[in-house]
Amino acid sequence: MYDIQNNLLLEDIINFFKKNENLIKGKRILLLNVNKQVENVLNILGQIGSKIVGLGKTEDVYDLPFYWRIKYINADLKDVRFPNSLFDSSFIFLTDKELESYIITDELERVLKPKSLIFILFLKKDLLENREEYIRKLETKFEFISNTKNIVYLKSKKEEVKRNINTIYVYHPNLDKDGITEYAKHLIYRLRKRGFKVVEGLPVKEDDNDIVIVEYEELLAYSNKIKKLGELPKNSIIEIHSKKLNEYNNDLTYLYHGIPKNYGLDFSKLKWYYVPHIAYEIEINNTYKKYDYCSFGFWSQFKRFDQIRKLKGRKKLVMSFNYLISDDKFVKDQCKKMLKFPIGLICDSPLVSARNLKLSIKIKYNLLRLFRVKVVIKDYIPFDELLKELSECRAFVFFQETDAPSSGSMRLAAAFGVPVYAKDNLRSKDSQAIRFKDLNELNYLSNIFKNQKIIIDDGLDYILSLILYEK
């Protein structure tokens, strides 16, 4: 009898979403305590095509339905510092008394837009006995609207407080012709499309009505135009593109592409926000799709581009060199890290150079032509040329052996509107790629996902909320 009653509660919630699609469609939604018990609800939400983020408390959250359209995160609300006023509404699935921690009233108010709705969905009969307790907990910040059996409606009391913005400055201290530079240029492009005045570089003098966004990769610090974050204007917003940041400055605000807790980082003493990579907006030409699978990006050992040879069909690899390996000192230093003394003396010989390293990499990857792979390798491939090369691809595959925060390459691949497959790890989960554990799974996956469009969580929405809303 107990299970039957709980199943009826779930059925009521499923019918609620079916009848109220207007509450979801075209909006940014926060789901709290998503889990396997609400899979049928998620199957409905994943087909609506809205901007949905779901938080859950176990690693299983990444395997819930429509993970390539619903952004799942293994974390509590307290672990994910979303920007102010990001979400249009929130739905809290209550399945266990211990999950009362999901109702963090102050944080919910902060991340929800003014006058937004919040829904508490009770999935167990015994939890309904505490319904009034949940309402009282929220009524300090949310106005009670009504309840129907196992669904409670509330509305945010928050008033809208927006900033006045004169100019947005976007600065990339790294050298030109690298991925962070291209990212910054696309950010500028998208912000200008939204009607903002955007200048590339830093302001001559500080103004409280200006916003300064800095695209920063600490791994490239030796070639950065700035050597210390303290050189930047106070209150600058630093978007971190590396896995961790060794140098901190408390006058700055940090944007991180992952959840610090999931990477063993403690940001408790910093002012920071979770902001995914922005999505790319590109014009897709009606180019004939010649290649069944493509992979691309800056060369790195952990990206394992050579694995593309194992796939069936026509394949293409488009690769350029990160300017790090164009620097002899960097190459020799890396060599010394790999070889112990006295063998490390070899690293100072003329044989070890950026030129010879790039030549050996080119030879290695050109051998992939024997496996029906078209190989395009250059020192640097301009963005327009890269788009032209990638427009011929029916699907993208990535083999990256890293758990670093989400991949810019996977995000660009999603903009082409074709399936994006990636090796199953935290990076592919954060990037919302269709995941495989073994390459043999691709034939099976390609049949299922042939017509599935990926809808990634767009970091631009997060940046706009961050700069527009004061609370």
C-alpha positions as CSV (number, residue, x, y, z in Angstrom):
1,M,0.0,0.0,0.0
2,Y,2.9,2.4,0.9
3,D,4.5,2.0,-2.5
4,I,1.2,2.4,-4.3
5,Q,0.6,5.7,-2.5
6,N,4.1,6.9,-3.4
7,N,3.6,5.9,-7.0
8,L,0.4,7.8,-7.2
9,L,2.2,10.9,-5.9
10,L,4.8,10.5,-8.6
11,E,2.1,10.1,-11.2
12,D,0.5,13.4,-10.0
13,I,3.8,15.1,-10.5
14,I,4.3,13.6,-14.0
15,N,0.8,14.8,-15.0
16,F,1.6,18.3,-13.5
17,F,4.5,18.7,-15.9
18,K,2.6,17.4,-18.9
19,K,-0.2,20.0,-18.3
20,N,2.1,22.9,-17.4
21,E,4.8,22.8,-20.1
22,N,4.5,26.6,-20.2
23,L,6.2,26.8,-16.8
24,I,9.3,25.3,-18.4
25,K,9.4,26.1,-22.1
26,G,11.9,28.8,-23.0
27,K,13.0,29.4,-19.5
28,R,16.0,28.7,-17.3
29,I,15.1,26.1,-14.7
30,L,16.9,24.8,-11.5
31,L,16.0,21.3,-10.4
32,L,17.1,20.3,-6.9
33,N,17.6,16.7,-5.7
34,V,17.3,15.0,-9.1
35,N,17.7,11.2,-8.8
36,K,16.6,7.9,-10.3
37,Q,13.2,8.1,-8.6
38,V,12.2,11.0,-10.9
39,E,13.5,9.6,-14.2
40,N,10.0,9.7,-15.8
41,V,9.8,13.4,-15.0
42,L,13.2,14.1,-16.5
43,N,12.2,12.2,-19.6
44,I,9.4,14.8,-20.1
45,L,11.6,17.8,-19.3
46,G,14.4,16.6,-21.7
47,Q,12.0,16.8,-24.6
48,I,10.9,20.3,-24.0
49,G,14.3,21.8,-25.0
50,S,14.6,24.4,-22.2
51,K,17.7,25.5,-20.3
52,I,17.6,23.1,-17.3
53,V,20.2,22.5,-14.6
54,G,19.7,19.6,-12.2
55,L,21.6,19.1,-8.9
56,G,21.9,15.6,-7.4
57,K,24.0,14.1,-4.6
58,T,25.6,11.1,-6.2
59,E,27.8,10.3,-9.2
60,D,24.8,8.5,-10.8
61,V,23.3,12.0,-11.5
62,Y,25.3,12.1,-14.8
63,D,23.5,9.0,-16.1
64,L,20.0,10.4,-15.8
65,P,17.8,10.9,-18.9
66,F,18.7,13.5,-21.5
67,Y,22.1,14.4,-20.0
68,W,23.1,16.0,-23.3
69,R,20.2,18.5,-22.9
70,I,19.8,18.8,-19.1
71,K,22.9,19.9,-17.3
72,Y,23.4,17.6,-14.3
73,I,25.8,18.4,-11.5
74,N,26.9,16.1,-8.6
75,A,26.7,18.7,-5.9
76,D,24.5,20.5,-3.3
77,L,23.2,24.0,-3.9
78,K,25.7,25.2,-1.3
79,D,28.6,23.7,-3.4
80,V,27.6,25.5,-6.6
81,R,27.8,29.3,-6.4
82,F,25.5,30.3,-9.3
83,P,25.5,34.0,-10.3
84,N,22.7,36.2,-9.0
85,S,19.2,36.0,-10.4
86,L,20.1,33.3,-13.0
87,F,17.0,31.1,-12.9
88,D,13.4,31.8,-13.8
89,S,12.0,29.1,-11.4
90,S,13.0,26.1,-9.3
91,F,11.5,22.7,-8.7
92,I,12.6,20.8,-5.5
93,F,12.0,17.0,-5.5
94,L,11.6,15.8,-1.9
95,T,12.2,12.1,-1.6
96,D,13.9,11.9,1.8
97,K,13.8,13.8,5.1
98,E,17.6,14.1,5.1
99,L,17.3,16.2,1.9
100,E,15.9,19.2,3.8
101,S,19.4,20.7,3.2
102,Y,18.3,21.4,-0.4
103,I,16.0,24.1,0.9
104,I,18.6,26.7,1.6
105,T,16.3,29.7,1.6
106,D,18.8,32.6,1.3
107,E,20.7,30.9,-1.6
108,L,17.5,30.0,-3.4
109,E,16.4,33.6,-3.2
110,R,19.8,34.8,-4.5
111,V,20.0,32.6,-7.6
112,L,16.3,33.0,-8.6
113,K,15.0,36.0,-10.5
114,P,12.7,38.6,-8.8
115,K,9.1,37.4,-8.5
116,S,10.1,33.9,-9.8
117,L,8.2,30.7,-8.7
118,I,9.4,27.9,-6.6
119,F,7.7,24.5,-6.5
120,I,8.1,21.8,-3.7
121,L,7.2,18.4,-5.1
122,F,6.6,15.7,-2.5
123,L,7.3,12.1,-3.7
124,K,6.7,10.3,-0.4
125,K,3.5,10.3,1.6
126,D,5.2,10.6,5.0
127,L,6.9,13.8,3.9
128,L,3.6,15.4,3.4
129,E,3.2,15.5,7.1
130,N,5.9,18.2,7.3
131,R,4.5,20.3,4.5
132,E,3.7,23.3,6.7
133,E,7.3,23.1,8.1
134,Y,8.8,23.5,4.7
135,I,6.4,26.4,3.9
136,R,7.4,28.2,7.1
137,K,11.1,27.8,6.3
138,L,10.7,29.4,3.0
139,E,8.2,32.1,3.8
140,T,10.9,34.5,5.1
141,K,11.9,35.0,1.4
142,F,9.1,33.5,-0.6
143,E,5.4,34.2,-0.5
144,F,3.1,31.2,-0.2
145,I,0.7,30.9,-3.2
146,S,-1.1,27.6,-2.9
147,N,-0.8,23.9,-2.6
148,T,-2.5,21.0,-4.3
149,K,-2.1,17.6,-2.6
150,N,1.7,17.1,-3.0
151,I,2.8,20.2,-4.8
152,V,3.4,23.6,-3.0
153,Y,3.8,26.9,-5.0
154,L,5.7,29.9,-3.7
155,K,6.8,33.2,-5.2
156,S,10.0,35.1,-4.6
157,K,9.6,38.4,-2.7
158,K,12.9,39.7,-4.1
159,E,12.9,43.1,-5.8
160,E,14.8,43.7,-9.0
161,V,18.2,45.5,-8.5
162,K,20.1,45.9,-11.8
163,R,23.4,47.5,-12.5
164,N,24.0,50.4,-14.8
165,I,26.7,49.3,-17.2
166,N,28.8,51.7,-19.4
167,T,31.3,49.5,-21.0
168,I,32.4,45.8,-20.8
169,Y,36.1,45.3,-21.2
170,V,37.3,41.8,-22.2
171,Y,41.0,41.2,-21.8
172,H,43.1,38.1,-22.7
173,P,46.6,38.4,-21.3
174,N,47.8,35.4,-23.2
175,L,49.5,35.6,-26.6
176,D,47.5,35.7,-29.8
177,K,46.7,32.5,-31.8
178,D,45.7,30.3,-28.8
179,G,42.4,28.9,-27.7
180,I,41.8,31.4,-24.9
181,T,42.2,34.3,-27.4
182,E,39.6,32.8,-29.7
183,Y,37.3,32.2,-26.7
184,A,37.6,35.9,-25.7
185,K,36.9,37.1,-29.2
186,H,33.7,35.0,-29.4
187,L,32.7,36.3,-26.0
188,I,33.1,39.8,-27.3
189,Y,31.1,38.9,-30.4
190,R,28.2,37.4,-28.4
191,L,28.1,40.3,-25.9
192,R,28.0,42.9,-28.7
193,K,25.1,40.9,-30.3
194,R,23.2,41.4,-27.0
195,G,23.6,45.2,-27.4
196,F,26.5,45.9,-25.0
197,K,29.4,48.3,-25.6
198,V,32.4,46.0,-25.5
199,V,36.1,46.9,-25.8
200,E,38.9,44.5,-26.2
201,G,41.6,45.3,-23.6
202,L,41.7,47.0,-20.2
203,P,40.3,50.4,-19.2
204,V,42.6,53.4,-18.9
205,K,41.0,54.3,-15.6
206,E,38.7,52.5,-13.3
207,D,34.9,53.2,-13.3
208,D,32.3,51.5,-11.1
209,N,30.0,51.3,-14.1
210,D,32.5,49.4,-16.2
211,I,32.9,45.6,-16.2
212,V,36.3,44.0,-16.7
213,I,36.4,40.3,-17.7
214,V,39.8,38.6,-18.0
215,E,40.2,35.3,-19.8
216,Y,43.1,33.7,-17.9
217,E,45.1,30.4,-18.3
218,E,47.7,30.0,-15.6
219,L,49.4,27.2,-17.5
220,L,50.4,29.8,-20.1
221,A,51.6,32.2,-17.4
222,Y,55.2,32.4,-18.7
223,S,54.0,34.1,-21.9
224,N,51.2,36.2,-20.3
225,K,51.3,39.9,-20.9
226,I,50.6,40.3,-17.1
227,K,52.7,38.3,-14.7
228,K,50.6,38.8,-11.5
229,L,46.8,39.1,-11.1
230,G,47.5,42.0,-8.8
231,E,48.3,44.1,-11.9
232,L,44.6,44.0,-13.0
233,P,42.0,46.6,-12.0
234,K,40.3,45.9,-8.7
235,N,37.0,44.0,-9.0
236,S,38.0,42.5,-12.3
237,I,36.2,39.2,-13.1
238,I,38.7,36.4,-13.8
239,E,37.5,33.5,-15.9
240,I,39.8,30.6,-15.1
241,H,40.6,28.2,-17.9
242,S,43.1,26.1,-16.0
243,K,42.3,23.2,-13.7
244,K,43.5,25.2,-10.7
245,L,44.8,28.6,-9.8
246,N,47.9,28.9,-7.6
247,E,47.7,32.7,-7.3
248,Y,44.7,34.4,-5.7
249,N,43.9,38.1,-5.2
250,N,40.9,38.8,-2.9
251,D,40.1,42.0,-4.8
252,L,39.1,39.9,-7.8
253,T,36.0,37.8,-8.6
254,Y,36.7,34.3,-10.1
255,L,34.7,32.3,-12.5
256,Y,35.3,28.6,-12.6
257,H,34.1,26.1,-15.3
258,G,33.8,23.3,-12.8
259,I,32.6,22.7,-9.2
260,P,35.7,23.3,-7.0
261,K,34.7,20.5,-4.6
262,N,34.7,18.0,-7.5
263,Y,38.4,18.9,-8.2
264,G,39.6,18.9,-4.6
265,L,39.7,22.7,-4.5
266,D,38.6,25.0,-1.6
267,F,37.3,28.4,-2.8
268,S,35.7,29.2,0.5
269,K,37.9,32.3,1.0
270,L,37.4,33.6,-2.5
271,K,34.6,35.5,-4.2
272,W,33.7,33.1,-7.0
273,Y,30.9,31.8,-9.2
274,Y,30.3,28.7,-11.2
275,V,30.2,29.7,-14.9
276,P,30.4,27.1,-17.7
277,H,32.1,27.8,-21.0
278,I,30.0,30.0,-23.2
279,A,28.3,28.2,-26.1
280,Y,29.4,29.1,-29.7
281,E,27.1,30.8,-32.2
282,I,28.2,30.1,-35.7
283,E,26.6,30.2,-39.2
284,I,26.5,26.6,-40.4
285,N,26.9,26.3,-44.2
286,N,25.1,23.6,-46.2
287,T,28.3,21.8,-46.8
288,Y,28.2,18.2,-47.8
289,K,29.1,16.0,-44.8
290,K,32.0,14.0,-46.2
291,Y,33.3,12.5,-42.9
292,D,31.5,10.2,-40.5
293,Y,33.7,11.2,-37.6
294,C,36.0,14.2,-36.9
295,S,38.2,15.2,-34.0
296,F,40.0,18.5,-33.6
297,G,41.9,20.8,-31.2
298,F,45.3,22.0,-30.0
299,W,47.8,19.1,-29.7
300,S,48.3,17.6,-26.3
301,Q,49.3,14.1,-25.2
302,F,46.2,13.6,-23.1
303,K,43.9,14.2,-26.0
304,R,44.9,10.9,-27.7
305,F,43.9,12.0,-31.2
306,D,45.5,8.8,-32.6
307,Q,42.5,6.8,-31.3
308,I,40.5,8.1,-34.3
309,R,42.2,5.4,-36.4
310,K,40.1,2.7,-34.6
311,L,36.7,4.1,-35.9
312,K,34.9,2.8,-38.9
313,G,34.1,5.0,-41.9
314,R,35.7,8.2,-43.2
315,K,37.5,10.2,-40.6
316,K,39.2,13.6,-40.3
317,L,41.6,15.0,-37.8
318,V,42.1,18.8,-37.6
319,M,44.9,19.7,-35.3
320,S,47.1,22.8,-34.5
321,F,50.0,23.3,-32.1
322,N,49.6,25.1,-28.9
323,Y,52.2,27.8,-28.9
324,L,53.6,26.3,-25.7
325,I,55.4,23.7,-27.8
326,S,56.8,26.4,-30.1
327,D,59.0,27.6,-27.3
328,D,62.4,25.8,-26.9
329,K,62.7,26.6,-23.2
330,F,59.3,25.1,-22.4
331,V,60.1,21.9,-24.5
332,K,63.5,21.5,-22.8
333,D,61.9,22.0,-19.4
334,Q,59.3,19.4,-20.1
335,C,62.0,17.0,-21.3
336,K,63.9,17.3,-18.1
337,K,60.7,16.6,-16.1
338,M,60.4,13.3,-18.0
339,L,64.0,12.2,-17.9
340,K,66.0,11.8,-14.7
341,F,69.6,12.9,-14.3
342,P,72.0,12.1,-15.9
343,I,69.8,11.1,-18.9
344,G,68.2,14.6,-18.6
345,L,71.4,16.1,-20.1
346,I,70.0,15.0,-23.4
347,C,67.4,17.7,-23.1
348,D,69.9,20.5,-23.5
349,S,71.1,19.0,-26.9
350,P,70.1,20.5,-30.2
351,L,68.0,17.4,-30.9
352,V,65.5,18.6,-28.3
353,S,63.8,21.6,-29.8
354,A,60.4,22.9,-30.6
355,R,61.0,22.4,-34.3
356,N,62.0,18.7,-33.9
357,L,59.1,18.0,-31.5
358,K,56.6,19.4,-33.9
359,L,58.1,17.5,-36.8
360,S,57.9,14.2,-34.9
361,I,54.3,14.9,-34.0
362,K,53.5,15.6,-37.6
363,I,55.1,12.4,-38.8
364,K,53.2,10.4,-36.1
365,Y,49.8,11.8,-37.1
366,N,50.3,11.8,-40.8
367,L,50.7,8.0,-40.5
368,L,47.0,8.0,-39.7
369,R,46.3,8.4,-43.4
370,L,46.9,4.7,-43.6
371,F,43.7,4.3,-41.6
372,R,41.5,6.4,-44.0
373,V,42.0,9.6,-41.8
374,K,42.3,12.9,-43.5
375,V,44.9,14.8,-41.5
376,V,45.1,18.6,-41.3
377,I,48.0,19.8,-39.1
378,K,49.2,23.4,-39.0
379,D,51.0,25.6,-36.5
380,Y,47.8,27.6,-36.2
381,I,44.4,27.3,-37.9
382,P,42.4,30.6,-38.1
383,F,38.9,30.3,-36.7
384,D,37.1,30.8,-40.0
385,E,39.3,28.1,-41.6
386,L,38.6,25.8,-38.7
387,L,34.9,26.2,-39.1
388,K,35.1,25.4,-42.8
389,E,37.1,22.2,-42.1
390,L,34.6,21.1,-39.4
391,S,31.4,21.8,-41.4
392,E,32.1,18.6,-43.3
393,C,31.6,16.4,-40.2
394,R,28.6,14.2,-39.4
395,A,29.8,13.7,-35.8
396,F,32.6,14.6,-33.5
397,V,34.6,12.3,-31.3
398,F,37.0,13.2,-28.4
399,F,39.3,10.8,-26.6
400,Q,40.6,13.1,-23.9
401,E,42.2,11.4,-20.8
402,T,41.7,14.1,-18.3
403,D,39.2,15.3,-15.7
404,A,39.9,19.0,-16.1
405,P,36.9,21.3,-16.3
406,S,34.8,21.4,-19.4
407,S,36.3,21.4,-22.9
408,G,36.1,24.4,-25.2
409,S,36.6,22.1,-28.2
410,M,33.5,20.0,-27.2
411,R,31.5,23.2,-26.8
412,L,32.4,24.4,-30.3
413,A,31.6,20.9,-31.7
414,A,28.1,21.2,-30.2
415,A,27.4,24.4,-32.2
416,F,27.4,22.4,-35.5
417,G,24.2,20.6,-34.5
418,V,25.6,17.1,-34.9
419,P,26.3,14.4,-32.2
420,V,29.3,14.9,-30.0
421,Y,30.8,11.8,-28.5
422,A,33.6,11.7,-25.8
423,K,35.3,9.3,-23.5
424,D,33.5,9.0,-20.2
425,N,35.1,11.2,-17.6
426,L,34.3,14.3,-15.6
427,R,35.4,16.6,-18.5
428,S,32.9,15.0,-20.9
429,K,30.2,15.0,-18.2
430,D,30.7,18.7,-17.6
431,S,30.7,19.3,-21.4
432,Q,27.4,17.3,-21.8
433,A,28.9,15.2,-24.6
434,I,27.4,11.8,-25.4
435,R,29.7,9.5,-23.4
436,F,31.3,6.1,-24.3
437,K,33.5,3.9,-22.1
438,D,34.7,1.8,-25.1
439,L,35.1,2.9,-28.7
440,N,33.1,-0.3,-29.7
441,E,30.0,1.4,-28.3
442,L,30.0,4.1,-31.0
443,N,28.1,2.0,-33.6
444,Y,25.4,1.4,-31.1
445,L,25.4,5.0,-29.9
446,S,25.3,6.5,-33.4
447,N,22.0,4.7,-34.1
448,I,20.4,6.1,-31.0
449,F,21.8,9.7,-31.2
450,K,21.8,10.2,-35.0
451,N,19.1,12.8,-34.8
452,Q,19.6,14.1,-31.3
453,K,20.6,17.7,-30.9
454,I,22.8,18.6,-27.9
455,I,21.7,21.6,-25.9
456,I,24.6,22.6,-23.7
457,D,24.4,24.9,-20.7
458,D,25.3,28.3,-22.1
459,G,27.8,30.2,-19.9
460,L,26.8,33.5,-21.5
461,D,23.5,33.4,-19.5
462,Y,25.6,33.1,-16.4
463,I,27.9,36.0,-17.3
464,L,24.9,38.2,-18.1
465,S,23.3,37.4,-14.8
466,L,26.6,38.1,-13.0
467,I,27.0,41.5,-14.6
468,L,23.4,42.7,-14.7
469,Y,22.1,41.8,-11.2
470,E,23.4,43.0,-7.9
471,K,21.5,40.4,-6.0
